[in-house]
C-alpha cells in the first residue's frame, strides 16, 4: 500500500507501541504490513495499491 503526505518528511508515531509507525520520505511511505495499513487509515491517511512500476 502506498501512502502520500502533503508534508515531505513526516514520522507517524505509534502510541500503543511507543515507536515510529511510518516514516514518510519525500511525502511517500510504502508498506505491505496490514497492521500498519489499518492504523494509518484509522488515523486519516489515505492509501492506494502501489503499481508494479512504482517499486
Helices and strands as residue ranges (DSSP letters): E 2-4, E 10-14, E 19-24, E 28-30, H 34-42, E 47-48, G 52-54
